[in-house]
Amino acid sequence: MSRIARAFQKTATASATLMLALLAVSNPLHAGDEKPQGENIDASDPTKIYTYLGAGPKYTDYTNGEHMIELRVSGNLGLSKQDMVFFNAGYGEHSGDKVPGNNTGLTNARARWFHLVEMDYAVSSGYRGWATQIDLQLAGQLKGTDGQNVLSFGALPAFGLNKQWSLYLPMNVVNSWDKKFGSYNGVGLNVSPLLVYNPDNWWDGAYVQFWGGYTRFVSGNLSGEGAGHLDITVAGKITPTVTWTLLAQKNVDVDLQSYRRDANSGLKNDWNAFLFFTTYF
């Protein structure tokens, strides 16, 4: 069995174990409840305040023909009715030696503070409200994820299009540094429209997200460069408080995770796929 096959097998086994653990943790919390709180969980809405924990495998394909298999863990802590803190991190194994660097190790990590300024969830068509956020993404140890650190801050207006479609329009100022914050790479502007569809007659908790984003840098080493992505997500519920999520992402232009000052790392994230299981508390 090849090294990558063994890595994938270990990742799949760990993911299955984590899913069973999440189910075990979730079920006792709601045993005996006539109406589990999970019936009210809307995982499709990025502005709703929840506490949850999740994990799953991720596959990344690079433009030089190499790839990475990774296990990611994430969590979200609802601090109040208006505030929450999100984090995620990963550990991966890289296939290929075309570029020097670590083939195993921690991948990029992320922490985000989110604050609801105003939001009326009863609005099915029209402006609902807006939120603010501060988002820090840290470079990893594994090559292909060790490019730079990114700090973003901005606003997220939310709109209802009808009972099934919603639109979110995050707009952020993006700042980039080299790994270990050695050099400042520049500042850019980001717009990332998110379109969400909630069908009535699919499976339990079904939703689909279409999330595009593009950052254009206006200063520093990255001045004039752009970085974009398109995410498509399909999700649903396994139990009232445990969800599954399948995400596919295509990247364009500069890959911020592998960019290095004064040199191209040779590893550009072409596309990736991500299967995630989450339990809500």
C-alpha positions in Angstrom: 0.0 0.0 0.0 1.4 3.4 -1.0 2.2 6.1 1.5 -0.7 8.3 0.3 -3.1 5.4 0.3 -2.1 4.7 3.9 -2.5 8.4 4.8 -6.0 8.4 3.2 -7.0 5.3 5.1 -5.8 6.8 8.3 -7.7 10.0 7.6 -10.9 8.2 6.7 -10.6 6.0 9.8 -10.0 9.0 12.0 -13.0 10.9 10.4 -15.3 7.9 11.0 -14.2 7.7 14.6 -14.7 11.4 15.1 -18.2 11.2 13.5 -19.2 8.4 15.9 -17.8 10.4 18.8 -19.8 13.5 17.7 -22.9 11.4 17.6 -22.2 9.9 21.0 -21.5 13.4 22.5 -24.6 14.9 20.9 -27.3 12.3 21.8 -27.0 12.3 25.6 -27.3 16.1 25.7 -30.8 15.9 24.2 -32.1 12.6 25.7 -35.6 12.9 27.0 -36.3 16.2 25.3 -39.7 16.3 23.6 -38.4 18.8 21.1 -34.6 18.7 20.5 -33.1 22.1 19.9 -31.7 20.6 16.7 -35.0 21.1 15.0 -34.4 24.8 15.2 -30.8 24.7 14.0 -30.2 26.4 10.6 -26.7 25.5 9.6 -27.1 27.3 6.2 -27.1 30.8 7.8 -23.6 32.0 8.6 -24.9 34.8 10.8 -26.7 32.6 13.4 -25.0 32.2 16.7 -24.3 28.6 17.7 -21.8 26.5 19.6 -20.5 23.5 17.7 -17.6 21.1 17.1 -16.7 19.3 13.9 -14.0 17.4 12.0 -13.4 15.8 8.6 -11.0 14.9 5.8 -9.9 17.3 3.0 -8.2 16.6 -0.3 -6.2 19.4 -2.1 -4.9 19.2 -5.6 -2.0 21.4 -6.7 -1.2 22.7 -10.2 2.2 21.0 -10.3 0.5 17.5 -10.1 1.1 17.0 -6.4 -1.7 16.7 -3.7 -2.3 16.7 0.0 -4.6 14.8 2.3 -5.6 16.5 5.5 -7.7 16.1 8.6 -9.3 19.4 9.8 -11.0 20.2 13.1 -13.1 23.3 13.7 -15.3 24.7 16.5 -17.5 27.7 17.2 -18.3 29.2 20.6 -21.4 31.3 21.0 -20.4 33.9 23.5 -23.7 35.8 23.6 -26.8 36.4 21.5 -24.6 38.7 19.3 -21.1 37.3 19.5 -19.3 34.1 18.5 -15.7 32.9 18.0 -14.8 30.4 15.3 -11.5 28.4 14.9 -10.1 25.6 12.8 -6.8 23.9 12.2 -5.5 20.8 10.4 -2.8 18.2 10.1 -1.9 16.8 6.7 0.4 14.7 4.5 1.8 16.0 1.2 2.5 13.8 -1.8 5.5 14.8 -3.9 9.0 16.3 -3.6 9.0 18.8 -6.5 9.3 21.6 -4.0 11.4 21.5 -0.8 9.6 21.6 2.6 7.8 19.5 5.1 5.7 16.6 3.8 3.8 16.1 7.1 2.8 18.7 9.7 0.2 21.2 10.8 -1.6 23.0 8.0 -3.0 26.5 8.1 -5.2 27.6 11.1 -7.9 30.2 11.4 -9.6 32.2 14.2 -12.5 34.6 13.7 -14.6 36.9 15.9 -18.1 37.6 14.7 -20.5 40.3 16.0 -24.2 40.8 15.0 -25.0 44.5 14.8 -28.6 44.0 13.9 -30.5 41.1 12.2 -34.2 40.4 11.7 -34.5 36.7 10.7 -38.3 37.1 10.2 -37.6 39.0 6.9 -38.0 36.6 4.0 -37.6 39.2 1.3 -35.5 42.3 1.7 -32.7 43.6 3.9 -32.3 41.6 7.2 -29.4 43.4 8.9 -25.6 43.2 9.1 -22.7 41.9 11.1 -18.9 42.6 11.6 -16.0 40.3 11.8 -12.2 40.1 12.4 -10.6 37.0 10.7 -7.0 35.8 11.2 -5.6 33.0 9.1 -2.1 31.6 10.1 0.4 29.9 7.9 1.0 26.2 8.5 4.1 24.0 8.7 3.2 21.8 5.7 4.4 23.0 2.3 1.5 24.4 0.2 0.0 25.9 3.4 3.0 27.8 4.7 2.8 30.9 2.4 1.5 33.8 4.5 -0.6 35.1 7.4 -3.8 37.0 6.5 -5.7 39.4 8.8 -9.1 40.6 7.5 -11.8 42.8 8.9 -15.1 44.0 7.5 -18.9 43.8 7.4 -21.5 41.3 6.3 -24.9 42.6 5.1 -27.7 39.9 4.8 -30.7 39.8 2.5 -33.7 37.6 2.0 -34.6 37.0 -1.7 -37.6 34.8 -0.9 -38.5 31.9 1.5 -35.9 29.7 -0.1 -33.0 32.0 -1.3 -30.8 34.2 0.8 -27.9 36.5 -0.1 -25.0 37.5 2.1 -22.4 40.1 0.9 -19.2 40.0 3.0 -16.8 42.9 2.3 -13.4 43.0 3.9 -10.1 44.8 4.1 -7.3 42.1 3.8 -3.8 42.4 5.1 -1.0 39.9 4.2 2.3 39.1 5.9 4.9 36.5 5.3 5.1 33.4 7.5 6.1 34.4 11.0 5.1 38.0 10.1 8.6 38.6 8.7 7.5 41.0 6.0 4.3 42.8 5.1 3.0 41.8 1.6 0.3 44.4 1.2 -3.4 45.4 1.7 -6.3 44.4 -0.5 -10.1 44.6 -0.8 -12.3 41.5 -0.8 -15.9 40.9 -1.8 -17.3 37.4 -1.2 -21.0 37.1 -2.2 -22.7 34.0 -0.7 -26.0 32.6 -2.2 -27.9 30.1 -0.1 -30.7 27.8 -1.3 -33.0 26.0 1.3 -35.2 23.4 -0.5 -38.4 22.2 1.0 -38.6 18.7 -0.3 -35.0 17.3 -0.2 -33.5 15.5 2.8 -33.5 16.7 6.4 -31.7 19.9 6.9 -30.8 20.2 3.2 -29.2 23.4 1.8 -26.9 24.4 -1.0 -24.4 27.3 -0.9 -22.7 29.1 -3.8 -19.8 31.2 -2.4 -17.5 33.2 -4.6 -14.8 35.5 -3.4 -12.1 37.7 -4.9 -9.4 39.8 -3.2 -7.6 42.6 -5.2 -4.4 43.9 -3.6 -3.6 47.6 -3.9 -0.2 47.9 -2.2 2.9 46.1 -1.2 4.5 43.1 -3.0 1.1 41.8 -3.9 0.0 45.1 -5.5 -2.0 44.5 -8.6 -2.4 40.8 -7.8 -5.7 39.0 -7.2 -6.8 35.9 -5.4 -10.2 34.3 -5.9 -12.2 31.1 -5.2 -15.6 29.5 -5.9 -17.1 27.2 -3.3 -20.1 24.9 -3.8 -21.5 23.3 -0.6 -24.2 20.6 -0.1 -25.3 19.7 3.4 -27.9 18.1 5.6 -28.6 16.6 9.0 -27.8 13.1 10.3 -29.6 13.7 13.6 -31.3 16.9 14.8 -28.0 18.2 16.2 -25.4 16.5 13.9 -24.8 17.7 10.3 -22.8 16.6 7.3 -21.2 19.0 4.8 -19.6 18.3 1.4 -17.7 21.3 -0.1 -15.8 21.6 -3.4 -13.6 24.7 -4.0 -11.9 26.0 -7.2 -9.1 28.6 -6.8 -8.0 31.2 -9.3 -5.0 33.6 -9.6 -2.7 33.9 -6.6 -2.9 31.2 -3.9 -2.6 33.0 -0.6 -1.7 29.8 1.3 1.3 29.0 -0.8 2.5 32.5 -1.8 6.0 33.5 -0.7 7.6 36.9 -0.9 10.1 37.2 -3.8 9.6 33.6 -4.8 6.9 31.3 -6.2 6.6 28.3 -4.0 5.6 26.1 -7.0 2.6 24.9 -5.1 -0.7 26.5 -6.1 -4.0 25.2 -4.7 -5.9 24.3 -7.9 -9.0 22.7 -6.3 -10.0 20.9 -3.1 -12.8 18.9 -1.6 -13.9 18.7 2.0 -16.2 16.3 3.9 -17.2 17.6 7.4 -19.3 16.3 10.3 -20.5 18.8 13.0 -22.3 18.4 16.2 -24.2 21.4 17.8 -24.6 21.9 21.5 
